[in-house]
Amino acid sequence: MSKEDSLQIAVMDYIKYQYPNILAFHVPNGGSRNVIEGAKLKRMGTLAGVSDIIMVLRDKIVCIELKIRPNKQQDTQKEFQKKVERTGHRYHVCYDIDESKRIIDQYALLYR
């Protein structure tokens, strides 16, 4: 398991146990797939660059991209971020569990 996978599990566990009423989920958007499966998923709506975690709050969507330093966003992730922010929603890149918790707490308290 990669460090980013471990971070994502920790963040999702935090949301699940601290804020069980928040709708938060992960869209599996990576991994190795054969060409046929990849083409099918693209036609079904898979979108390159989608953030690791999406939280749906009362009137706001918060997207969280998790990275382990020194990793940075890919171009497709930057493009997804622009689209999210253009629609008035929020997007954050978090590099550790503490930063992730601060962001989650901020929105959970504002939009409960």
VMD Tcl script that draws the C-alpha trace (Angstrom):
set ca {
  {0.00 0.00 0.00}
  {1.37 3.43 -0.95}
  {1.75 6.29 1.52}
  {-0.97 8.21 -0.32}
  {-3.30 5.21 0.01}
  {-2.61 5.09 3.75}
  {-3.27 8.82 4.07}
  {-6.55 8.49 2.18}
  {-7.71 5.65 4.42}
  {-6.83 7.70 7.51}
  {-8.71 10.74 6.18}
  {-11.80 8.71 5.26}
  {-11.75 7.02 8.67}
  {-11.60 10.46 10.30}
  {-14.62 11.69 8.33}
  {-16.57 8.49 8.96}
  {-16.04 8.55 12.73}
  {-16.02 12.31 13.44}
  {-18.75 13.32 11.00}
  {-20.88 10.25 10.20}
  {-23.64 12.38 8.66}
  {-21.38 13.95 6.03}
  {-21.60 12.42 2.58}
  {-17.97 11.82 1.59}
  {-16.63 9.41 -0.98}
  {-13.77 8.43 -3.26}
  {-14.10 7.89 -6.99}
  {-11.63 5.18 -8.06}
  {-9.93 6.88 -10.95}
  {-6.53 5.27 -11.22}
  {-4.87 1.92 -11.15}
  {-3.88 -0.29 -14.00}
  {-6.58 -1.31 -16.43}
  {-6.50 -2.81 -19.87}
  {-7.34 -0.63 -22.89}
  {-10.87 -2.00 -23.29}
  {-11.75 -1.44 -19.62}
  {-10.23 2.05 -19.70}
  {-12.22 3.00 -22.81}
  {-15.43 1.67 -21.26}
  {-14.89 3.61 -18.02}
  {-14.17 6.81 -19.96}
  {-17.43 6.41 -21.88}
  {-19.22 5.79 -18.58}
  {-18.03 9.18 -17.31}
  {-14.70 8.55 -15.61}
  {-12.92 11.90 -15.53}
  {-9.15 12.25 -15.33}
  {-7.96 14.39 -12.43}
  {-10.94 13.91 -10.10}
  {-9.93 14.60 -6.51}
  {-9.29 11.79 -4.04}
  {-12.14 12.73 -1.71}
  {-15.38 14.55 -2.42}
  {-17.53 15.85 0.43}
  {-21.08 16.93 -0.33}
  {-22.31 19.42 2.22}
  {-25.60 21.29 2.50}
  {-24.78 23.88 -0.15}
  {-21.14 23.25 -0.96}
  {-18.98 20.56 -2.48}
  {-15.46 20.24 -1.10}
  {-12.85 18.32 -3.08}
  {-9.68 17.17 -1.38}
  {-6.62 15.99 -3.28}
  {-4.17 14.10 -1.09}
  {-0.45 14.21 -1.79}
  {2.69 13.05 -0.03}
  {5.54 15.52 -0.39}
  {7.31 16.10 -2.75}
  {4.49 14.92 -5.07}
  {2.54 17.64 -6.85}
  {-0.72 17.85 -8.76}
  {-0.81 16.51 -12.27}
  {-2.08 18.75 -15.08}
  {-5.40 16.87 -15.17}
  {-5.82 17.50 -11.43}
  {-5.11 21.21 -11.87}
  {-7.72 21.35 -14.63}
  {-10.27 19.58 -12.41}
  {-9.48 22.08 -9.63}
  {-10.19 24.99 -11.99}
  {-13.54 23.49 -12.98}
  {-14.54 22.94 -9.34}
  {-13.58 26.47 -8.32}
  {-15.28 27.99 -11.40}
  {-18.57 26.53 -10.20}
  {-18.18 28.13 -6.77}
  {-17.17 25.03 -4.87}
  {-13.99 24.34 -2.89}
  {-10.82 22.41 -3.69}
  {-7.86 21.75 -1.40}
  {-4.58 19.90 -1.73}
  {-3.56 18.35 1.60}
  {-0.17 16.83 2.38}
  {-0.79 15.14 5.74}
  {-3.49 14.01 8.12}
  {-3.37 17.14 10.30}
  {-3.87 19.49 7.34}
  {-6.69 17.26 6.09}
  {-8.42 17.31 9.48}
  {-8.23 21.12 9.66}
  {-9.89 21.45 6.26}
  {-12.57 18.86 7.06}
  {-13.31 20.40 10.47}
  {-13.57 23.87 8.94}
  {-16.24 22.83 6.46}
  {-18.03 20.42 8.76}
  {-18.59 23.20 11.25}
  {-19.55 25.83 8.64}
  {-21.98 23.69 6.69}
  {-23.64 21.40 9.17}
}
mol new
graphics top color blue
foreach p $ca { graphics top sphere $p radius 0.5 }
foreach p [lrange $ca 0 end-1] q [lrange $ca 1 end] { graphics top cylinder $p $q radius 0.2 }
display resetview
